[in-house]
Amino acid sequence: MNYKNIDEEVLTSVYKNAHIALQSISNVIGETTDEKMKNELIGEYDGYESFIGKLSSYMKEIGCEPKDIGVLQKAFMFTSIKMNTLTDDSTSHIAELMIKGTVMGITELTEILNNHESELNEKTVSLTKELLSLEESYEQRLKKLL
């Protein structure tokens, strides 16, 4: 795999990671009435949206097309959140769901860096680490809402 292809693959993975988080927040925000949780989710949404904007600009700059998550995956995520909050829409349960998703994102980003950091250009590494740091901060904040 050549240098450019691995960067494009990683950037696509990072984009999907952030986009899945954005979609998850959109799906869950209406399930909570707790103002602290709503504010947390709005803050996270804004953070992911800002990051995606920066990432998308860079991807376009290098000729890498951002790929949206599929309709089927969006539908599955929506259904999963609705089912998970049907019987328990408490703040702590929503925080737990969001933490699980965030940890999956953290794990994926950490694996990318552990396995490919030396093969990636500086900007790709920087963006991957930026999203990792963002997600780690969100995990810590969400833990306070358990």
MARPAPA-357149 format. One record per residue: residue number from 0; residue in one letter; chain; x, y, z of N, C-alpha, C in turn. Coordinates in steps of 0.001 Angstrom, whole numbers, always signed. Layout:
+------+------+-------+---------+---------+---------+---------+---------+---------+---------+---------+---------+
: resi : resn : chain :    n.c1 :    n.c2 :    n.c3 :   ca.c1 :   ca.c2 :   ca.c3 :    c.c1 :    c.c2 :    c.c3 :
+------+------+-------+---------+---------+---------+---------+---------+---------+---------+---------+---------+
:  NUM :    a :     A :       X :       Y :       Z :       X :       Y :       Z :       X :       Y :       Z :
...
+------+------+-------+---------+---------+---------+---------+---------+---------+---------+---------+---------+
***
This chain:
+------+------+-------+---------+---------+---------+---------+---------+---------+---------+---------+---------+
: resi : resn : chain :    n.c1 :    n.c2 :    n.c3 :   ca.c1 :   ca.c2 :   ca.c3 :    c.c1 :    c.c2 :    c.c3 :
+------+------+-------+---------+---------+---------+---------+---------+---------+---------+---------+---------+
:    0 :    m :     A :    +847 :   -1176 :      +0 :      +0 :      +0 :      +0 :    +891 :   +1237 :      +0 :
:    1 :    n :     A :    +628 :   +2140 :    -932 :   +1513 :   +3298 :    -979 :   +1073 :   +4373 :      +3 :
:    2 :    y :     A :   +1962 :   +5333 :    +177 :   +1811 :   +6404 :   +1165 :    +488 :   +7139 :   +1037 :
:    3 :    k :     A :    +128 :   +7545 :    -179 :   -1103 :   +8312 :    -379 :   -2337 :   +7474 :     -52 :
:    4 :    n :     A :   -2347 :   +6216 :    -454 :   -3515 :   +5364 :    -203 :   -3768 :   +5150 :   +1282 :
:    5 :    i :     A :   -2726 :   +4930 :   +2066 :   -2919 :   +4712 :   +3500 :   -3437 :   +5987 :   +4159 :
:    6 :    d :     A :   -2948 :   +7133 :   +3731 :   -3462 :   +8396 :   +4267 :   -4947 :   +8557 :   +3936 :
:    7 :    e :     A :   -5302 :   +8267 :   +2701 :   -6711 :   +8386 :   +2299 :   -7590 :   +7416 :   +3082 :
:    8 :    e :     A :   -7120 :   +6203 :   +3279 :   -7888 :   +5218 :   +4051 :   -8077 :   +5687 :   +5492 :
:    9 :    v :     A :   -7022 :   +6187 :   +6088 :   -7095 :   +6658 :   +7469 :   -8001 :   +7882 :   +7560 :
:   10 :    l :     A :   -7841 :   +8820 :   +6654 :   -8697 :  +10007 :   +6682 :  -10167 :   +9632 :   +6512 :
:   11 :    t :     A :  -10441 :   +8661 :   +5653 :  -11813 :   +8189 :   +5467 :  -12341 :   +7560 :   +6754 :
:   12 :    s :     A :  -11510 :   +6782 :   +7427 :  -11914 :   +6174 :   +8704 :  -12159 :   +7233 :   +9775 :
:   13 :    v :     A :  -11287 :   +8216 :   +9838 :  -11432 :   +9295 :  +10816 :  -12710 :  +10080 :  +10524 :
:   14 :    y :     A :  -12974 :  +10340 :   +9257 :  -14190 :  +11052 :   +8859 :  -15431 :  +10264 :   +9282 :
:   15 :    k :     A :  -15440 :   +8962 :   +8988 :  -16597 :   +8125 :   +9350 :  -16775 :   +8073 :  +10864 :
:   16 :    n :     A :  -15679 :   +7983 :  +11596 :  -15718 :   +7953 :  +13054 :  -16446 :   +9198 :  +13572 :
:   17 :    a :     A :  -16021 :  +10364 :  +13105 :  -16627 :  +11620 :  +13557 :  -18067 :  +11742 :  +13074 :
:   18 :    h :     A :  -18335 :  +11287 :  +11863 :  -19679 :  +11395 :  +11305 :  -20657 :  +10471 :  +12038 :
:   19 :    i :     A :  -20210 :   +9296 :  +12422 :  -21053 :   +8380 :  +13205 :  -21384 :   +9012 :  +14550 :
:   20 :    a :     A :  -20410 :   +9658 :  +15159 :  -20655 :  +10336 :  +16436 :  -21692 :  +11442 :  +16266 :
:   21 :    l :     A :  -21561 :  +12212 :  +15215 :  -22503 :  +13291 :  +14924 :  -23914 :  +12728 :  +14731 :
:   22 :    q :     A :  -24017 :  +11653 :  +13976 :  -25313 :  +11018 :  +13728 :  -25898 :  +10463 :  +15024 :
:   23 :    s :     A :  -25067 :   +9863 :  +15855 :  -25541 :   +9311 :  +17134 :  -26097 :  +10410 :  +18026 :
:   24 :    i :     A :  -25413 :  +11537 :  +18072 :  -25893 :  +12659 :  +18886 :  -27231 :  +13147 :  +18354 :
:   25 :    s :     A :  -27343 :  +13258 :  +17037 :  -28614 :  +13675 :  +16433 :  -29743 :  +12726 :  +16809 :
:   26 :    n :     A :  -29444 :  +11446 :  +16846 :  -30464 :  +10449 :  +17167 :  -30868 :  +10458 :  +18632 :
:   27 :    v :     A :  -29942 :  +10779 :  +19525 :  -30210 :  +10638 :  +20958 :  -30650 :  +11937 :  +21632 :
:   28 :    i :     A :  -30341 :  +13065 :  +21048 :  -30589 :  +14337 :  +21733 :  -32072 :  +14548 :  +22054 :
:   29 :    g :     A :  -32929 :  +14065 :  +21213 :  -34357 :  +14210 :  +21464 :  -34900 :  +13272 :  +22536 :
:   30 :    e :     A :  -34076 :  +12355 :  +22968 :  -34508 :  +11372 :  +23967 :  -34272 :  +11840 :  +25395 :
:   31 :    t :     A :  -33660 :  +12997 :  +25568 :  -33378 :  +13462 :  +26921 :  -34077 :  +14787 :  +27193 :
:   32 :    t :     A :  -34519 :  +14925 :  +28425 :  -35120 :  +16185 :  +28863 :  -34196 :  +16898 :  +29845 :
:   33 :    d :     A :  -33131 :  +16217 :  +30236 :  -32182 :  +16774 :  +31190 :  -31342 :  +17868 :  +30512 :
:   34 :    e :     A :  -31365 :  +19061 :  +31074 :  -30662 :  +20201 :  +30474 :  -29149 :  +20015 :  +30438 :
:   35 :    k :     A :  -28578 :  +19421 :  +31502 :  -27126 :  +19184 :  +31507 :  -26730 :  +18254 :  +30368 :
:   36 :    m :     A :  -27518 :  +17203 :  +30190 :  -27222 :  +16241 :  +29124 :  -27416 :  +16899 :  +27762 :
:   37 :    k :     A :  -28497 :  +17634 :  +27584 :  -28729 :  +18328 :  +26313 :  -27573 :  +19266 :  +25991 :
:   38 :    n :     A :  -27140 :  +20035 :  +26975 :  -26026 :  +20963 :  +26763 :  -24738 :  +20220 :  +26409 :
:   39 :    e :     A :  -24505 :  +19100 :  +27073 :  -23324 :  +18287 :  +26758 :  -23401 :  +17800 :  +25314 :
:   40 :    l :     A :  -24547 :  +17277 :  +24934 :  -24708 :  +16751 :  +23580 :  -24583 :  +17855 :  +22529 :
:   41 :    i :     A :  -25134 :  +19020 :  +22810 :  -25015 :  +20154 :  +21886 :  -23543 :  +20558 :  +21747 :
:   42 :    g :     A :  -22834 :  +20605 :  +22865 :  -21407 :  +20938 :  +22833 :  -20604 :  +19927 :  +22040 :
:   43 :    e :     A :  -20903 :  +18650 :  +22237 :  -20209 :  +17607 :  +21490 :  -20539 :  +17704 :  +19999 :
:   44 :    y :     A :  -21805 :  +17920 :  +19702 :  -22227 :  +18046 :  +18306 :  -21441 :  +19164 :  +17622 :
:   45 :    d :     A :  -21379 :  +20308 :  +18280 :  -20640 :  +21450 :  +17719 :  -19165 :  +21114 :  +17522 :
:   46 :    g :     A :  -18579 :  +20394 :  +18480 :  -17172 :  +20007 :  +18373 :  -16921 :  +19067 :  +17206 :
:   47 :    y :     A :  -17787 :  +18056 :  +17056 :  -17642 :  +17123 :  +15937 :  -17878 :  +17837 :  +14609 :
:   48 :    e :     A :  -18878 :  +18696 :  +14573 :  -19195 :  +19412 :  +13342 :  -18025 :  +20299 :  +12902 :
:   49 :    s :     A :  -17431 :  +20987 :  +13841 :  -16271 :  +21822 :  +13558 :  -15108 :  +20972 :  +13055 :
:   50 :    f :     A :  -14868 :  +19842 :  +13716 :  -13783 :  +18953 :  +13310 :  -14032 :  +18418 :  +11901 :
:   51 :    i :     A :  -15259 :  +17992 :  +11625 :  -15594 :  +17449 :  +10306 :  -15367 :  +18504 :   +9224 :
:   52 :    g :     A :  -15708 :  +19752 :   +9525 :  -15460 :  +20829 :   +8568 :  -13987 :  +20964 :   +8228 :
:   53 :    k :     A :  -13155 :  +20949 :   +9256 :  -11706 :  +21049 :   +9070 :  -11168 :  +19835 :   +8305 :
:   54 :    l :     A :  -11621 :  +18660 :   +8699 :  -11170 :  +17426 :   +8061 :  -11611 :  +17381 :   +6598 :
:   55 :    s :     A :  -12863 :  +17736 :   +6330 :  -13384 :  +17726 :   +4960 :  -12598 :  +18673 :   +4064 :
:   56 :    s :     A :  -12282 :  +19844 :   +4588 :  -11496 :  +20814 :   +3809 :  -10142 :  +20235 :   +3432 :
:   57 :    y :     A :   -9484 :  +19599 :   +4396 :   -8179 :  +19008 :   +4121 :   -8306 :  +17861 :   +3112 :
:   58 :    m :     A :   -9329 :  +17036 :   +3283 :   -9511 :  +15910 :   +2369 :   -9723 :  +16412 :    +940 :
:   59 :    k :     A :  -10520 :  +17441 :    +777 :  -10751 :  +18003 :    -561 :   -9466 :  +18600 :   -1122 :
:   60 :    e :     A :   -8698 :  +19223 :    -251 :   -7428 :  +19841 :    -645 :   -6471 :  +18812 :   -1254 :
:   61 :    i :     A :   -6486 :  +17596 :    -715 :   -5572 :  +16560 :   -1222 :   -6251 :  +15617 :   -2220 :
:   62 :    g :     A :   -7505 :  +15918 :   -2565 :   -8206 :  +15116 :   -3567 :   -8799 :  +13827 :   -3048 :
:   63 :    c :     A :   -9122 :  +13788 :   -1779 :   -9730 :  +12615 :   -1157 :  -11195 :  +12950 :    -867 :
:   64 :    e :     A :  -12087 :  +12178 :   -1422 :  -13521 :  +12441 :   -1279 :  -14052 :  +11861 :     +33 :
:   65 :    p :     A :  -14605 :  +12728 :    +913 :  -15222 :  +12215 :   +2145 :  -16420 :  +11331 :   +1801 :
:   66 :    k :     A :  -16515 :  +10181 :   +2438 :  -17624 :   +9253 :   +2189 :  -18554 :   +9240 :   +3395 :
:   67 :    d :     A :  -19803 :   +9532 :   +3124 :  -20824 :   +9545 :   +4163 :  -21105 :   +8113 :   +4619 :
:   68 :    i :     A :  -21637 :   +7977 :   +5830 :  -22068 :   +6651 :   +6273 :  -23338 :   +6311 :   +5504 :
:   69 :    g :     A :  -23552 :   +5045 :   +5266 :  -24670 :   +4601 :   +4447 :  -26028 :   +4751 :   +5127 :
:   70 :    v :     A :  -27051 :   +4765 :   +4295 :  -28431 :   +4889 :   +4774 :  -28777 :   +3728 :   +5703 :
:   71 :    l :     A :  -28335 :   +2543 :   +5356 :  -28621 :   +1368 :   +6182 :  -27994 :   +1498 :   +7563 :
:   72 :    q :     A :  -26747 :   +1965 :   +7611 :  -26077 :   +2147 :   +8894 :  -26771 :   +3234 :   +9711 :
:   73 :    k :     A :  -27194 :   +4315 :   +9052 :  -27928 :   +5380 :   +9749 :  -29228 :   +4835 :  +10340 :
:   74 :    a :     A :  -29939 :   +4040 :   +9553 :  -31206 :   +3464 :  +10016 :  -30967 :   +2527 :  +11197 :
:   75 :    f :     A :  -29922 :   +1716 :  +11119 :  -29594 :    +805 :  +12209 :  -29271 :   +1584 :  +13487 :
:   76 :    m :     A :  -28483 :   +2642 :  +13348 :  -28116 :   +3454 :  +14511 :  -29360 :   +4099 :  +15131 :
:   77 :    f :     A :  -30221 :   +4638 :  +14302 :  -31441 :   +5278 :  +14776 :  -32302 :   +4276 :  +15539 :
:   78 :    t :     A :  -32509 :   +3105 :  +14939 :  -33328 :   +2061 :  +15566 :  -32700 :   +1598 :  +16868 :
:   79 :    s :     A :  -31401 :   +1418 :  +16873 :  -30699 :    +960 :  +18065 :  -30876 :   +1951 :  +19223 :
:   80 :    i :     A :  -30730 :   +3222 :  +18936 :  -30884 :   +4238 :  +19987 :  -32320 :   +4278 :  +20485 :
:   81 :    k :     A :  -33280 :   +4203 :  +19576 :  -34692 :   +4225 :  +19973 :  -35014 :   +3014 :  +20858 :
:   82 :    m :     A :  -34509 :   +1853 :  +20481 :  -34750 :    +639 :  +21276 :  -34073 :    +738 :  +22645 :
:   83 :    n :     A :  -32860 :   +1282 :  +22676 :  -32112 :   +1384 :  +23924 :  -32685 :   +2413 :  +24887 :
:   84 :    t :     A :  -33432 :   +3374 :  +24371 :  -33997 :   +4407 :  +25245 :  -35492 :   +4221 :  +25478 :
:   85 :    l :     A :  -36064 :   +3207 :  +24860 :  -37504 :   +2952 :  +24997 :  -37905 :   +2697 :  +26442 :
:   86 :    t :     A :  -37157 :   +1877 :  +27128 :  -37485 :   +1534 :  +28512 :  -36687 :   +2320 :  +29536 :
:   87 :    d :     A :  -35605 :   +2959 :  +29090 :  -34779 :   +3738 :  +30012 :  -34192 :   +4932 :  +29291 :
:   88 :    d :     A :  -34810 :   +6081 :  +29498 :  -34302 :   +7301 :  +28865 :  -33667 :   +8235 :  +29898 :
:   89 :    s :     A :  -33185 :   +7627 :  +30988 :  -32556 :   +8417 :  +32045 :  -31239 :   +9012 :  +31547 :
:   90 :    t :     A :  -30837 :  +10068 :  +32198 :  -29581 :  +10738 :  +31842 :  -28409 :   +9772 :  +31946 :
:   91 :    s :     A :  -28373 :   +8981 :  +33007 :  -27239 :   +8064 :  +33186 :  -27218 :   +6993 :  +32090 :
:   92 :    h :     A :  -28384 :   +6534 :  +31661 :  -28415 :   +5523 :  +30599 :  -27969 :   +6127 :  +29262 :
:   93 :    i :     A :  -28414 :   +7327 :  +28969 :  -27991 :   +7992 :  +27738 :  -26489 :   +8273 :  +27784 :
:   94 :    a :     A :  -25999 :   +8700 :  +28939 :  -24553 :   +8920 :  +29093 :  -23798 :   +7612 :  +28852 :
:   95 :    e :     A :  -24313 :   +6514 :  +29391 :  -23680 :   +5210 :  +29205 :  -23635 :   +4831 :  +27720 :
:   96 :    l :     A :  -24740 :   +5030 :  +27005 :  -24772 :   +4729 :  +25573 :  -23751 :   +5567 :  +24810 :
:   97 :    m :     A :  -23697 :   +6842 :  +25138 :  -22766 :   +7740 :  +24457 :  -21315 :   +7390 :  +24793 :
:   98 :    i :     A :  -21059 :   +6995 :  +26030 :  -19707 :   +6585 :  +26419 :  -19283 :   +5351 :  +25627 :
:   99 :    k :     A :  -20186 :   +4391 :  +25498 :  -19855 :   +3176 :  +24743 :  -19467 :   +3507 :  +23312 :
:  100 :    g :     A :  -20236 :   +4380 :  +22680 :  -19907 :   +4788 :  +21314 :  -18595 :   +5546 :  +21247 :
:  101 :    t :     A :  -18387 :   +6417 :  +22209 :  -17157 :   +7211 :  +22247 :  -15946 :   +6308 :  +22447 :
:  102 :    v :     A :  -16058 :   +5326 :  +23314 :  -14954 :   +4393 :  +23559 :  -14651 :   +3578 :  +22299 :
:  103 :    m :     A :  -15687 :   +3207 :  +21556 :  -15442 :   +2502 :  +20288 :  -14635 :   +3397 :  +19338 :
:  104 :    g :     A :  -14985 :   +4674 :  +19293 :  -14244 :   +5617 :  +18455 :  -12806 :   +5777 :  +18916 :
:  105 :    i :     A :  -12619 :   +5902 :  +20224 :  -11273 :   +6035 :  +20798 :  -10431 :   +4808 :  +20458 :
:  106 :    t :     A :  -11024 :   +3636 :  +20591 :  -10319 :   +2385 :  +20297 :   -9888 :   +2342 :  +18835 :
:  107 :    e :     A :  -10800 :   +2698 :  +17929 :  -10473 :   +2685 :  +16504 :   -9338 :   +3655 :  +16181 :
:  108 :    l :     A :   -9404 :   +4848 :  +16731 :   -8360 :   +5851 :  +16469 :   -7018 :   +5429 :  +17052 :
:  109 :    t :     A :   -7045 :   +4848 :  +18234 :   -5812 :   +4375 :  +18870 :   -5177 :   +3256 :  +18046 :
:  110 :    e :     A :   -6010 :   +2339 :  +17544 :   -5493 :   +1260 :  +16693 :   -4854 :   +1818 :  +15429 :
:  111 :    i :     A :   -5514 :   +2806 :  +14827 :   -4953 :   +3432 :  +13617 :   -3573 :   +4000 :  +13919 :
:  112 :    l :     A :   -3468 :   +4754 :  +14993 :   -2185 :   +5371 :  +15331 :   -1138 :   +4329 :  +15688 :
:  113 :    n :     A :   -1520 :   +3327 :  +16460 :    -562 :   +2290 :  +16848 :     -49 :   +1491 :  +15647 :
:  114 :    n :     A :    -919 :   +1264 :  +14667 :    -555 :    +416 :  +13535 :      +6 :   +1173 :  +12336 :
:  115 :    h :     A :    -299 :   +2471 :  +12218 :     +54 :   +3160 :  +10975 :    +706 :   +4527 :  +11139 :
:  116 :    e :     A :    +893 :   +5009 :  +12348 :   +1394 :   +6377 :  +12530 :   +2657 :   +6648 :  +11726 :
:  117 :    s :     A :   +3585 :   +5710 :  +11723 :   +4859 :   +5934 :  +11028 :   +4706 :   +5985 :   +9508 :
:  118 :    e :     A :   +3579 :   +5480 :   +8989 :   +3337 :   +5457 :   +7540 :   +2568 :   +6688 :   +7059 :
:  119 :    l :     A :   +2053 :   +7472 :   +7980 :   +1148 :   +8571 :   +7634 :   +1868 :   +9907 :   +7561 :
:  120 :    n :     A :   +1307 :  +10814 :   +6755 :   +1889 :  +12150 :   +6737 :   +1491 :  +12884 :   +8017 :
:  121 :    e :     A :   +2210 :  +13948 :   +8297 :   +2038 :  +14694 :   +9555 :    +621 :  +15197 :   +9775 :
:  122 :    k :     A :      -2 :  +15708 :   +8726 :   -1343 :  +16290 :   +8837 :   -2369 :  +15203 :   +9162 :
:  123 :    t :     A :   -2230 :  +14029 :   +8564 :   -3150 :  +12925 :   +8856 :   -3014 :  +12502 :  +10315 :
:  124 :    v :     A :   -1793 :  +12395 :  +10787 :   -1543 :  +12039 :  +12194 :   -2140 :  +13115 :  +13104 :
:  125 :    s :     A :   -1901 :  +14363 :  +12768 :   -2390 :  +15475 :  +13573 :   -3923 :  +15465 :  +13680 :
:  126 :    l :     A :   -4597 :  +15254 :  +12561 :   -6066 :  +15218 :  +12574 :   -6588 :  +14010 :  +13354 :
:  127 :    t :     A :   -5934 :  +12882 :  +13203 :   -6337 :  +11675 :  +13937 :   -6177 :  +11901 :  +15441 :
:  128 :    k :     A :   -5050 :  +12477 :  +15828 :   -4814 :  +12761 :  +17252 :   -5785 :  +13822 :  +17780 :
:  129 :    e :     A :   -6143 :  +14769 :  +16941 :   -7101 :  +15802 :  +17361 :   -8464 :  +15184 :  +17675 :
:  130 :    l :     A :   -8937 :  +14292 :  +16802 :  -10220 :  +13641 :  +17070 :  -10115 :  +12729 :  +18293 :
:  131 :    l :     A :   -9017 :  +12036 :  +18428 :   -8800 :  +11179 :  +19596 :   -8883 :  +12003 :  +20882 :
:  132 :    s :     A :   -8221 :  +13114 :  +20916 :   -8226 :  +13987 :  +22087 :   -9634 :  +14517 :  +22372 :
:  133 :    l :     A :  -10342 :  +14894 :  +21321 :  -11714 :  +15381 :  +21454 :  -12597 :  +14295 :  +22081 :
:  134 :    e :     A :  -12487 :  +13087 :  +21567 :  -13316 :  +11991 :  +22070 :  -12937 :  +11614 :  +23505 :
:  135 :    e :     A :  -11670 :  +11654 :  +23827 :  -11261 :  +11354 :  +25206 :  -11828 :  +12401 :  +26169 :
:  136 :    s :     A :  -11855 :  +13653 :  +25749 :  -12425 :  +14690 :  +26621 :  -13936 :  +14492 :  +26770 :
:  137 :    y :     A :  -14606 :  +14091 :  +25697 :  -16047 :  +13835 :  +25774 :  -16336 :  +12654 :  +26694 :
:  138 :    e :     A :  -15515 :  +11626 :  +26622 :  -15710 :  +10471 :  +27502 :  -15648 :  +10904 :  +28968 :
:  139 :    q :     A :  -14652 :  +11712 :  +29305 :  -14509 :  +12171 :  +30689 :  -15709 :  +13013 :  +31129 :
:  140 :    r :     A :  -16177 :  +13870 :  +30257 :  -17329 :  +14713 :  +30596 :  -18596 :  +13884 :  +30745 :
:  141 :    l :     A :  -18773 :  +12895 :  +29882 :  -19962 :  +12052 :  +29952 :  -19978 :  +11205 :  +31231 :
:  142 :    k :     A :  -18818 :  +10789 :  +31693 :  -18736 :   +9993 :  +32921 :  -19340 :  +10745 :  +34108 :
:  143 :    k :     A :  -19245 :  +12058 :  +34087 :  -19808 :  +12859 :  +35172 :  -21334 :  +12869 :  +35161 :
:  144 :    l :     A :  -21928 :  +12423 :  +34057 :  -23377 :  +12385 :  +33930 :  -23966 :  +11002 :  +34211 :
:  145 :    l :     A :  -23118 :  +10053 :  +34556 :  -23599 :   +8693 :  +34872 :  -24397 :   +8671 :  +36166 :
+------+------+-------+---------+---------+---------+---------+---------+---------+---------+---------+---------+
***
